[in-house]
Amino acid sequence: MHLGSCYFGGHHGIEQDYAEGARLFRLVAEQGHVGAQFNHGMCFQDGKGEAQDHVAAARLFRRAAKKGHANAQEALGKCFLQGLGVHQDYDEAAHLFRLAAEQGLGSAEYMYGLCFGHGWGVKLENDAAARWMRLAAD
């Protein structure tokens, strides 16, 4: 997976090549590597190295999220929040943000706080929103 990251980011003297990075992420993701599943999902989400495909992105995020990958849980939560590649489901989005937030992922703590602030999938609760957003800021 490290080599895929080198191609994707143009690191360590390797010329940036999104397609080659995506190809390498795919090969490792197919072997069950959760980080590569997340990274390959990001390729589909952003349309870098793969044609933009929100359904494929959500499928890869789901695989990694089921194995506890916090960034994948947050990314899949955003898919459910916005209805990208999956049906819009605020309850599922909040659940996924909570799973990632409980692992200490600051951006997921923020998103979970937003859920409380807007009542997305959880009861509208300003105190909980503030608590999660403070955690994200720390």
C-alpha positions as MATLAB code, in Angstrom:
seq = 'MHLGSCYFGGHHGIEQDYAEGARLFRLVAEQGHVGAQFNHGMCFQDGKGEAQDHVAAARLFRRAAKKGHANAQEALGKCFLQGLGVHQDYDEAAHLFRLAAEQGLGSAEYMYGLCFGHGWGVKLENDAAARWMRLAAD';
ca = [
       0.000    0.000    0.000;
       2.916    2.335    0.690;
       3.942    2.242   -2.960;
       0.392    3.201   -3.970;
       0.596    6.202   -1.641;
       3.927    7.182   -3.207;
       2.417    7.157   -6.691;
      -0.726    8.902   -5.539;
       1.098   11.677   -3.725;
       4.229   11.881   -5.845;
       6.535   11.078   -2.900;
      10.051    9.669   -2.528;
      11.145   10.584   -6.035;
       8.196    8.842   -7.690;
       6.317   10.938  -10.221;
       2.676   11.434   -9.274;
       0.443    9.010  -11.149;
      -3.118    8.720   -9.812;
      -3.980    5.797  -12.095;
      -1.001    3.734  -10.930;
      -1.676    4.629   -7.302;
      -5.318    3.563   -7.672;
      -4.256    0.327   -9.376;
      -1.929   -0.513   -6.499;
      -4.570    0.392   -3.881;
      -7.010   -1.922   -5.699;
      -4.580   -4.843   -5.687;
      -3.950   -4.525   -1.965;
      -7.623   -3.788   -1.188;
      -8.630   -7.013   -2.927;
      -6.423   -8.836   -0.419;
      -8.497   -7.356    2.424;
      -6.221   -4.516    3.563;
      -8.578   -1.996    5.200;
      -6.341    1.020    4.614;
      -6.122    0.204    0.924;
      -9.899   -0.292    0.781;
     -10.357    3.177    2.233;
      -7.757    4.718   -0.084;
      -9.247    3.048   -3.153;
     -12.667    4.301   -2.080;
     -11.243    7.825   -1.943;
      -9.983    7.379   -5.532;
     -13.556    6.659   -6.647;
     -15.040    9.400   -4.498;
     -12.680   12.079   -5.786;
     -12.334   10.782   -9.340;
      -8.549   10.528   -9.055;
      -7.094    7.440  -10.701;
     -10.595    6.043  -11.187;
     -13.695    7.474  -12.812;
     -15.783    9.148  -10.125;
     -18.232    6.554   -8.827;
     -19.954    7.156   -5.501;
     -21.472    3.664   -5.416;
     -18.028    2.045   -5.728;
     -16.627    4.456   -3.125;
     -19.390    3.640   -0.630;
     -18.918   -0.107   -1.214;
     -15.201    0.127   -0.413;
     -15.776    2.412    2.566;
     -18.340   -0.085    3.904;
     -15.840   -2.973    3.690;
     -13.229   -1.067    5.676;
     -15.785    0.454    8.077;
     -17.076   -3.001    9.026;
     -13.526   -3.837   10.098;
     -13.347   -0.754   12.336;
     -11.397    1.662   10.098;
     -12.298    5.064   11.580;
     -11.653    7.111    8.432;
     -13.792    4.715    6.407;
     -16.560    4.922    9.003;
     -16.528    8.703    8.741;
     -16.379    8.643    4.932;
     -19.303    6.207    4.756;
     -21.174    8.381    7.249;
     -20.751   11.328    4.881;
     -22.078    9.181    2.044;
     -25.209    8.414    4.064;
     -25.547   12.027    5.188;
     -25.486   13.302    1.603;
     -26.998   10.300   -0.173;
     -23.872    9.737   -2.286;
     -23.728    6.165   -3.599;
     -26.250    5.041   -0.963;
     -29.730    6.107    0.037;
     -29.716    9.099    2.372;
     -30.013    7.876    5.954;
     -29.322   10.279    8.819;
     -29.598    7.503   11.424;
     -26.874    5.457    9.740;
     -24.723    8.563    9.216;
     -24.902    9.464   12.915;
     -24.154    5.871   13.907;
     -21.041    5.762   11.711;
     -19.827    9.166   12.888;
     -20.236    7.958   16.479;
     -18.189    4.805   15.811;
     -15.355    6.850   14.312;
     -15.622    9.574   16.957;
     -15.347    7.007   19.736;
     -11.990    6.024   18.236;
     -10.832    9.624   18.666;
     -11.039   10.781   15.045;
     -11.391   14.538   15.429;
     -13.190   15.167   12.158;
     -15.743   12.469   13.061;
     -16.214   14.043   16.501;
     -17.043   17.272   14.686;
     -19.469   15.524   12.318;
     -21.159   13.751   15.236;
     -21.492   17.117   16.950;
     -23.130   18.496   13.794;
     -25.596   15.631   13.916;
     -26.665   16.709   17.409;
     -26.733   20.365   16.359;
     -29.060   19.653   13.424;
     -30.942   16.620   14.714;
     -29.566   14.367   11.966;
     -30.190   10.807   13.131;
     -30.108   11.826   16.796;
     -32.239   14.003   19.011;
     -31.484   17.706   18.544;
     -29.366   18.413   21.608;
     -27.194   21.517   21.801;
     -25.272   20.360   24.893;
     -24.219   17.139   23.159;
     -23.336   19.088   20.008;
     -21.101   21.412   22.006;
     -19.493   18.531   23.912;
     -18.552   16.647   20.716;
     -17.350   19.787   18.989;
     -15.164   20.663   21.968;
     -13.638   17.174   21.760;
     -12.948   17.751   18.080;
     -11.237   21.066   18.829;
      -8.919   19.554   21.467;
];
